[in-house]
């Protein structure tokens, strides 16, 4: 994520017997190739509580078209959020599409993941098609997904994807995420960094 960019996010997950789960959060480009963020559930069902989790990622540019991403997500109350999700991923730009391959050492969920994405122009705006697959349940099952990211207007992105788990008893889900992007000047950005 670019430096000095703040993204507010709100997303809804549909499925699970037609019960919707709602989440909100933000991520911020703290410096070049470094981002931090928070997100959590909102409007929880009865007997459930809001749960805020932290994430952080760093991108290391190995060449013009190859990068290594390192990060950890799901940092929070283990009792409600579960174990942290450390990850490492290599991303290669092949010009006609991008390829990603990585893995996680999350407790009891160690495994690999991979993905593809392709960006085109649609109505003079960028439209990305993406797909990925990840091993879960101690590498006994997978979750694959297909989706897109579109920029319908300045500072506004819409993401949507469908997820298809192979684990018995798990249902397909559909997620839609709205992103509002704020780009700070360097002067304003410095003030923001001092506040964090």
Residue pairs with C-beta under 8 A, 6 or more apart in sequence:
1 7
1 27
1 28
1 29
1 35
1 57
2 29
2 183
3 29
3 30
3 31
3 32
3 33
3 34
3 189
4 29
4 183
4 184
4 185
4 186
4 188
4 189
4 192
5 28
5 29
5 181
5 182
5 183
5 184
6 26
6 27
6 28
6 29
6 181
6 182
6 184
6 192
7 26
7 27
7 28
7 179
7 180
7 181
7 182
8 24
8 25
8 26
8 179
8 180
8 182
9 23
9 24
9 25
9 26
9 27
9 39
9 177
9 178
9 179
9 180
10 22
10 23
10 24
10 177
10 178
11 22
11 23
11 24
11 159
11 175
11 176
11 177
11 178
12 20
12 21
12 22
12 23
12 175
12 176
13 20
13 21
13 22
13 23
13 173
13 174
13 175
14 20
14 173
14 174
14 175
14 176
15 171
15 172
15 173
15 174
16 171
16 173
17 171
19 45
21 41
22 41
22 42
22 43
23 39
23 40
23 41
23 42
24 39
24 40
24 42
25 37
25 38
25 39
25 40
26 37
26 38
26 39
27 35
27 36
27 37
27 55
28 35
28 36
28 37
28 192
29 35
30 36
30 193
30 196
33 58
33 59
33 60
33 61
34 56
34 57
34 58
34 59
35 56
35 57
36 54
36 55
36 56
37 54
37 55
37 56
38 52
38 53
38 54
38 55
39 52
39 53
39 55
40 50
40 51
40 52
40 53
40 76
41 48
41 50
41 51
42 50
44 50
49 80
51 76
51 77
51 80
51 81
52 76
53 73
53 74
53 75
53 76
53 81
54 75
54 76
55 71
55 72
55 73
55 74
55 75
56 71
56 72
56 75
57 69
57 70
57 71
58 69
58 70
58 71
59 67
59 68
59 69
60 67
60 68
60 69
60 70
61 67
62 68
65 92
65 93
65 94
65 95
66 90
66 91
66 92
66 93
67 90
67 91
68 88
68 89
68 90
68 91
69 87
69 88
69 89
69 90
69 91
69 102
70 87
70 88
71 86
71 87
72 84
72 85
72 86
72 87
73 84
73 85
73 87
74 81
74 82
74 83
74 84
74 85
75 84
78 84
83 106
83 107
83 108
83 109
84 106
85 104
85 106
85 109
86 104
86 105
86 106
87 102
87 103
87 104
88 102
88 103
88 104
89 100
89 101
89 102
89 103
89 113
90 100
90 101
90 102
91 98
91 99
91 100
92 98
92 99
92 100
96 118
97 116
97 117
97 118
98 116
98 117
98 118
99 114
99 115
99 116
100 113
100 114
100 115
100 116
100 117
100 132
101 112
101 113
101 114
102 112
102 113
102 114
103 110
103 111
103 112
103 113
104 110
104 111
104 113
104 134
108 138
109 136
109 137
109 138
110 138
110 139
111 134
111 135
111 136
111 138
111 139
112 134
112 135
113 132
113 133
113 134
113 135
114 132
114 133
115 130
115 131
115 132
115 133
116 130
116 131
116 132
117 128
117 129
117 130
117 131
118 128
118 129
118 130
119 126
119 127
119 128
119 129
120 126
120 127
120 128
120 129
121 127
122 150
125 150
125 151
125 152
126 150
126 151
127 148
127 149
127 150
127 151
128 148
128 149
128 150
129 147
129 148
130 146
130 147
130 148
130 149
130 161
131 144
131 145
131 146
131 147
132 144
132 145
133 142
133 143
133 144
133 145
134 142
134 143
134 144
135 141
135 142
136 142
136 143
136 165
136 167
137 167
140 167
141 165
141 166
141 167
141 170
142 165
142 166
143 163
143 164
143 165
143 166
143 167
144 163
144 164
145 161
145 162
145 163
145 164
146 161
146 162
147 159
147 160
147 161
147 162
147 175
148 159
148 160
148 161
149 157
149 158
149 159
150 157
150 158
151 157
151 158
152 158
155 180
155 181
155 182
155 183
156 178
156 179
156 180
156 181
157 178
157 179
157 181
158 176
158 177
158 178
158 179
159 175
159 176
159 177
159 178
159 179
160 174
160 175
160 176
160 177
161 174
161 175
162 172
162 173
162 174
162 175
163 172
163 173
163 174
163 175
164 172
165 171
165 172
184 192
